[in-house]
Amino acid sequence: MNKKKNASILLVYFLIFVGTIITFQMLQTQIDSPESAEPSMKTPKLGYSVITSDYSGIEYDLYQPANFSGSLVILAGGTLGDKRFLSGWGETLAQAGYASLAFSTASASLEQVPRYVDNCRSNLQTLMPFVFDASLFPISIDENSVSLVGMSGGGATVLSINDTRIKATVSVCPYYIPNTSINNTCPVLIITGSNDTICPPEENGDVYYEELKQDKMIIEQAEEGHDINLVGWEHLIAWLDYFAKNDHSVYSILTDIDYGISGSLSDFSESLSP
């Protein structure tokens, strides 16, 4: 009886052991399987796809919405530099129907912002011929609907770009760099945050606004720091729609400044109207 009992016990332990191995293998298969993993933000299931590659040594992610109509935004990020920090920007723009090109620039500390802007500008200018060359660029774009959007150090960068092919520019929480030429000539929207301690509006975005000579607008997000919120995004998309897509149905968004905005100014050579 004892031998039979011991054999039964061993059999039970063996079955438990085998069952554990099978369960582990099943779980591992689920983890490794793209179909069963948590959906990535970079997936066609959400209405867009992402092309990852490089041009002249500059790594980039190109976000293309499923409903792409040709409008492209070139994204210049902050001093962290890596394009992956722009994934949320690319995803949001894709959901609004815009393709976007996010590229990497060598990171820098806040003490090195001027150097970062120089490097970011150099990368952006290198990418321009690539973007406007239909034989090189991976997707077909409307060359009359290309815009720039920059954040922080990237916000300073896009304000320094002078290219008549750019139809609209949005600079979010730009870092002000004294004695830097503001060469951008297309319509510019500056978005700041009232609680931004990294780039306080009165010392950064507001100063840029005063230096701009072209059609321009500045809005200050109420109770927002060094970031963009839903109100800021609403105005950013409307600015691109109005000037890059010539969609005047967004007129009221740009002119009816109310909730979530603690201050705004605009200056246009011609009245901003449909």
N, C-alpha and C positions, 0 to 999 in steps of 0.2 A: 504493500500500500504506500509506503513512504517513497519507493522508487517511482511509482505511478504518479504520486502527488508532486514529486520534484520535477518529473517530466512535464506534467501539466503546467506547472509554474513557469518552467523554461519556455514552453510553447507560447504562453501568454505574453511573456516578456519579448519573445522574438516577434510576435505579431505586432506588438506595440512599437517595437523598433522599426519594422518594415513600414508600418503605417505612418510613423513620424517622417521617415525618409521620403515617402510618396507625397505627403502633405507639403514638406519643405520644397520638393521639386516643383509642385504645382504653384506654390507661392512665388518661387523664383521665376517660373515661366511667366507669371502675371506681371512681375516687376519688369522683366526684360521685354515684354511685348508692348509695342507702341499702341496697339489697339486697346489694351486694358489699362495703360498708364493714365494718370491725370492729364487731361488735355493741355497741351502747351499753348501759350499765347501766340506762338509762331506756327500756326497750323491752318491749312486751307479750310478746315471745318468752320472756322470763325469768319470766313469770307475773304481771306487774303492768303498770299503765300510770300515766302521770304527767300531771296537769292543772296547767298553769302559768298563773297569773292574778294578780289583786290584789284586795284588799278595803279600801276606805277608804284607798287609797294604800299599803297594805302588800303587798308582793310575796310570793307564796307558791308552793310546789310541793306538790301533793296526790298522794301515792303511794297507789294502790289495787290491792290484790292481786286476782288472778283468782278466788281462793277466798274473797273477802271475805264475812264473816259479820256485820259491823256494828260491830266494835270499832275505835275511833279513838284515836290517840296524837297529842297536840300536842307538837311538838319545839321547844325553845328552845336555840339554839346559843350558842357562846362569843363572845368579844369581836371575832372577825373579822367577825361579823355577817351575812355574806351567806348566803342559804339554800343556795347550791350546796355549801357546806362540810358540809351535813347530808345530802348525797345518799347516802352510805354507810349512815347511820342509817335513812333512809327505805327503802332497798333491803333492809336486813336485817330491819326490822320487817315489810315487805311479804312477805318470804319466810316469816315466821312467822304470816302471816294477818292482820296489822294494817294498816289504812290509817293514814297519818300525814300531818300537816300541818306542813311546815317553812316558816318565814317569815323574812324579812330584818329586821334591825335595824341602824341605823347603827353602823359599827365604832368601836372605842375601844381605847386603849392600856391596859396593865395599871394604869397610874396613874389611869385613868378608869373603873375597873370599877363603882363605885357609880352613876355617871351612866349607864353602859351598862345596868345592871340596872333602873334607873328607866325607861329608854326601852323596854327589852325587856318589862318588866311592862306598860307602857302599851299596847304593841302586842298583847300576849297578851290583855289585858282587852278591847281593841277587837275582837279576833277571836272572843271567847266568844259574843256574841249571834249572830254569823255561823254559828258551828259548830252552835249549838243551834236554828237556824231552818231547818226543813226546806224552806221555800220559797226560801231563799237558797243554802244549801250545795249544792255540785255533786253530791254523792252522798248516798244514804240511809244513815244511821248508827243504831246502837243508842244512844240517849241515856243509857242506864244502863250504858254500857261505854266511857266516855271517860276517858283518863288523860293525865298530863303526864310528859314526860321532858326533862331539861335537862342540859347539859354545861357545866362551868366557870362562867362568868358566867350562863349559862342555868340551871345547876344551882342557883345562888343565887336566880334569878328564880322558878323553880317552887316553891321553898320559901316564897315570900312571897305565893303566890296562895291566897286563901280563897274557895272556891266549892264548895258542898256537892254539886254535880253531878259533880265529879271523883272517880273511884272509887279511883285509885291514883296515886302519884307516885314517880318514880325520879330521884334527883339524883346525877349522876356527877361526881366530882372538883370539888365545889362550891367556889367562891371565897368565903371568909367575909368578911362586911361587918359590922363592929361596930355596935351600936345600931340594927340593922334588925329590924323586927318579923317574926317567923316565924309567918305566919298560916295556913299550910297545915294542914288538919285531917284529911285522909284518910290511910290507911296509907302510910308513906314508907320506901323503901329508899334508903340512901346507899351509893354505891360509890366507894372511894378506891383510890389506888395507893401501895404502900409506898415507891416511889422517886420520887414526884411532887415535883419541886422547885418547881413553880409554885404548887401548893396542897398543901403537906405536910399529911397527914391530921391530925396532932396539933394543928395550928393552924387547920384549916378544917373538914373533914368531921366530925371527932370533936367539935368544938365545937358544930356544928349538931345533931349527934345528942343531945348532952346537953340542948339547949334544947327539943327536940321533946317534946310531951306525949302525942301519939297513939300508936297501934300503930306500931312502927318496928323497923328492922333496919339494921345497918351491916356491910359486909364490906370487907376490905382485900385487894386483889389483890396477890399476892406478886410482887416484882420487876417491878412495872409502874409506869410514869411517869404523866404527865398524859394518860391515855387509857383506853379500855376494851378488854379482851381477850376471848377466847372464854369464859373462866370468868365474867367480868363479864356478858357477853351472856346466858349461860345463866341466871344469877340474875335479870337484868333481865326477860327474857321470862317466867320462872317467876312473878315477882312480879305482872306484868300478868295472866298467866293466872289466878293464884289470886284476885286481888282484883277485876279488871275482868271476867273471864269466869266467875268462880266455879268454876274448874276445880281441884278438890282433888287431882287425880292428880299434880300437881307438888309435892306436900308434901315429898317426900324431897329434892328439889333444894334447897329452901329451908332444910331442917333438917340435912341431912347435909353439913356443911362439912368438906371434907378437902383435896383436891388444889387447888393454885393459890391458896389463901386463907391469908394469913398471920395473920388475926385477924377475929373477928366478935363482934357483940353483938346481942341482940334484946330487946325489951320489949313485951309484948302485954297488953292488959287482959283478954283471954281467951286461953286456950292456942291456939297456932297448930296446928290439927289438922284432919284431914278431917271 
